[in-house]
Amino acid sequence: MYERKIPVDLSCPLRLTMSLIDSKWKSCILDELRDAAMRPSELHKALPEATPRVLDLQLKELADDGLVAKTIYPELPPRSEYAITELGRSLLPILDAMIAWGEANRALFEKKYGS
């Protein structure tokens, strides 16, 4: 059975939120799913920098936490897709604020780290 490497931190609301979206790709996955459900292969194409194993593990954690829902269709060959849940959707304002902050400060960090 899969077990998280880093346990969810319930001692502080900020740490709880960060525990749920702490990885590099979870927030990107939620952002990709904001408009429509996607098959795993579509998510892999949308986030090509992420390895398939990492994406699959993070999708599993997001599903286990109730932030995304996985639907498996009983057909041959079997197919599945992921959709953001209402709980996951409640994180979108946080992601939108992070996106806005990144856009507002991009020039500063392009100077520092190069484009």
Steps between C-alpha positions, in 0.01 A plus 500: 500500500622847414605721789586870480866587539413819687198478731226763495573760769182573698664726760443825308250601227780635279704181537189293428439686174867479404504127583223444247653702213866489604649330198619665182223350287186479715406865453571467127277192481216684676545794265482272194183335631320828577311506168451135409568143604810350341638156433842422649661513155358850447649615830835350402489698174397819682787463750783339299771608747351271767592135485206261456576330833497827692177615333333167572605510867382856541168427327454212745571728797261766367231234456565355847467850648171559315635788288448311174270212409610207288241336276578161346281410204415128465592455137773326305762624514423659837537875521499742787479873545551747779278795588537767766256466791323781682761472775776533239314786335506685835881520461479679163488853652828418677651377172368808319669723760826309452474537122433875532794542738728313259389716208545820701853405610625312195727784381679518834579131494591497131771753588616285788485158337499580130225419256 
